[in-house]
Amino acid sequence: MSIHKIYNKIKENNVFDKTLFSFSVIVIAVALSSFGLGRLSSQMGKASALEGSIMLQKGQESGFPEERTDKPEKLFVASKNGTKYYPIGCGGVNRIKEENRVWFSTKEEAEKSGYSLSSACKK
């Protein structure tokens, strides 16, 4: 059976409606293009997140952190309202509000300021 015979058979039975066929083609085309655009935007979102993570700071030539000689690193934090200081990796740091944090470079600096090491963070 040829395509021409099938077409004539469908046409005789009035099953083939050009508007229904056109509408079906349009719906399928919209669905496929929406899927493609969704995939594309997903890929673009991943790329922009990746770009944001490797952005360089002003004056920085590579993606690696520069050695800072002008400012010592802040390795310890205390609350201006408390008596204990915490190393950066300690969970107690998260309980201190940002506006109440006092930063120190060394243990000695924190202890000179009257703070003692928290017992929760002793190693």
JOLINLIN-V414638 format. One record per residue. N is the residue number from 0. RES is the residue in one letter. PSI is psi in whole degrees, -180 to 180 (* if undefined). OMEGA is omega in degrees with one decimal (999 if undefined). Layout:
N|RES|PSI|OMEGA ; N|RES|PSI|OMEGA
This chain:
0|M|130|-177.9 ; 1|S|167|179.9 ; 2|I|-36|-179.8 ; 3|H|-41|178.8 ; 4|K|-40|178.8 ; 5|I|-43|179.2 ; 6|Y|-46|178.9 ; 7|N|-38|179.9 ; 8|K|-43|178.3 ; 9|I|-41|-179.1 ; 10|K|-38|178.9 ; 11|E|-37|-178.6 ; 12|N|0|-178.2 ; 13|N|28|177.0 ; 14|V|-33|-176.0 ; 15|F|113|178.4 ; 16|D|121|-175.3 ; 17|K|-36|-179.4 ; 18|T|-39|177.3 ; 19|L|-41|177.9 ; 20|F|-45|179.4 ; 21|S|-44|179.0 ; 22|F|-43|179.3 ; 23|S|-43|179.3 ; 24|V|-42|179.5 ; 25|I|-43|179.3 ; 26|V|-44|179.4 ; 27|I|-40|179.2 ; 28|A|-42|178.5 ; 29|V|-42|179.6 ; 30|A|-45|-179.6 ; 31|L|-41|179.4 ; 32|S|-37|176.7 ; 33|S|-43|177.6 ; 34|F|-46|-179.7 ; 35|G|-42|178.6 ; 36|L|-36|176.9 ; 37|G|-44|177.5 ; 38|R|-41|-179.6 ; 39|L|-45|179.6 ; 40|S|-33|176.6 ; 41|S|-44|179.0 ; 42|Q|-38|179.5 ; 43|M|-36|177.6 ; 44|G|-40|177.9 ; 45|K|-39|-179.1 ; 46|A|-41|-178.9 ; 47|S|-34|176.6 ; 48|A|-39|178.5 ; 49|L|-42|178.6 ; 50|E|-39|-179.4 ; 51|G|-31|-177.8 ; 52|S|-19|-178.9 ; 53|I|16|178.3 ; 54|M|143|-179.5 ; 55|L|147|175.5 ; 56|Q|162|-177.6 ; 57|K|127|178.6 ; 58|G|-4|-178.4 ; 59|Q|134|-176.1 ; 60|E|-26|-179.6 ; 61|S|174|179.8 ; 62|G|-1|-179.2 ; 63|F|146|179.9 ; 64|P|142|178.7 ; 65|E|151|173.0 ; 66|E|124|-177.3 ; 67|R|118|179.4 ; 68|T|-19|-176.6 ; 69|D|-34|-178.7 ; 70|K|130|175.5 ; 71|P|153|-179.3 ; 72|E|147|178.5 ; 73|K|103|-174.9 ; 74|L|-14|-177.1 ; 75|F|148|-179.3 ; 76|V|147|177.4 ; 77|A|163|175.0 ; 78|S|139|178.9 ; 79|K|-16|179.0 ; 80|N|-4|-174.5 ; 81|G|-172|-179.1 ; 82|T|-3|-175.9 ; 83|K|150|172.2 ; 84|Y|157|-172.7 ; 85|Y|140|169.7 ; 86|P|156|-175.9 ; 87|I|-40|-176.3 ; 88|G|-3|-176.2 ; 89|C|145|-180.0 ; 90|G|-23|179.8 ; 91|G|-22|-179.7 ; 92|V|-36|-176.9 ; 93|N|-20|-179.3 ; 94|R|-10|-179.5 ; 95|I|127|177.8 ; 96|K|147|-177.6 ; 97|E|-41|-176.9 ; 98|E|-15|179.9 ; 99|N|1|-175.3 ; 100|R|138|174.0 ; 101|V|128|-173.4 ; 102|W|145|177.8 ; 103|F|150|178.9 ; 104|S|-32|-176.3 ; 105|T|162|175.4 ; 106|K|-41|-177.2 ; 107|E|-40|179.6 ; 108|E|-41|179.2 ; 109|A|-41|-178.9 ; 110|E|-32|175.0 ; 111|K|-30|179.9 ; 112|S|2|174.8 ; 113|G|8|179.2 ; 114|Y|152|174.3 ; 115|S|155|-177.0 ; 116|L|134|179.2 ; 117|S|138|-180.0 ; 118|S|-22|179.4 ; 119|A|-20|-174.8 ; 120|C|10|179.1 ; 121|K|138|-177.9 ; 122|K|*|999
